[in-house]
Amino acid sequence: MGIDATLACGAFGQSVALVLEGPGVELLSPPKEPVDGGRNLFKLIASLPLYDIEQVYLRTENPSDVPKGEFATLKILPVTSGELASLIANSRHVLSF
């Protein structure tokens, strides 16, 4: 549901800052097993640049946790808890899933 909302916002020209943390970080890695009857959310993440969303923030205190080279045109940027608080404070709308 969160990815759908993100894509919809991007499709309608909204400025989007997507932040992944906890289990959401798994979306940055291809599924280890074929997706059977479900949605492949990794492919949706990879399609974000088509919706004018060209960066994703990964909440981490360790920047080395950020995966390298997974996506050609999508930047994965680390954001600490303090930086996330600032990002939220400077946002007009915040959706949390």
N, C-alpha and C positions, 0 to 999 in steps of 0.2 A: 504494500500500500504506500509506503514512504517513497519508493522509487517511482511509482506511478504519479504521485503528487509532484515530485521533483521534475519529471519529464513534462507534465502538464504546465507547470510554471515556466519552464524553459520554452515550451512551444508557444506560449502566449507572450513571449518577450520580457519576462520578469528576470531580474538579476538574481541568480541563485548561488548560494554558498552551501554545498553539501558537505556535512561532517559525518564521518563514520567513526564509531568507537565500539568497543566490546565485540559482541558477535557480528556486528555489521562489517567489521574488518574482513571477515571471510568472503565478502562479496568481491574483494579485490583479487581473489585467486580463482582460477577455473575450477569447476566441480571435479572432485576426484573420481566420481562415478557418473555415468550418463544420467542426465535428468530424465526421469521416467514419469511422464504425465504431469510434471510440474513445470514451472517457469525457470529458465536459466537466467538468474539475476546477474550473473557475471556478464552475459551478453548485453543486458540492459545498461549496466555500468559502462561497458565499452562503447555504447551508442550515445553517451551523454554529449559528446561534441556535436552531434547532429542537432541537438537542442540548444546549442550555444552555451553549454556548460563545459568549460574546458579545464576545470580544476576541481579536485576533491580534497578536502582536508581530512587527515587522519589524526584523531586525538591520541597523542602519545607524549610521554615525558622523555622518550628516547628516539631521536630522529632517525637512528639506524634501523628502526622497525619499519620504516616506509619501504614498500616493495619498489624495486627498480626495474624499468624496462617492460612492465606488463602491458602498457598501453602506448600506442604510437603518438596520439595527439592529446591525451588526457594527462594532466600533471597531478601527481599525488604529493601533497604538501603536508609536512608535520605541523601540528598545532598543539601547544601545551595547554593545560587547564586554564592558566591565566590568559593566554591569547584567545582561547575559546570564549572566555567570559567577555573579553573586549569585542570579539566578533559578534556575539549575541547582543551586547549592549548597543552596538552600532547598526543593528539590523532593524528594518522596519517591521517585518513579520517573522516569527519563528515557529516552525512546525517541528514537533518532536515525535518520533515513532520508536 
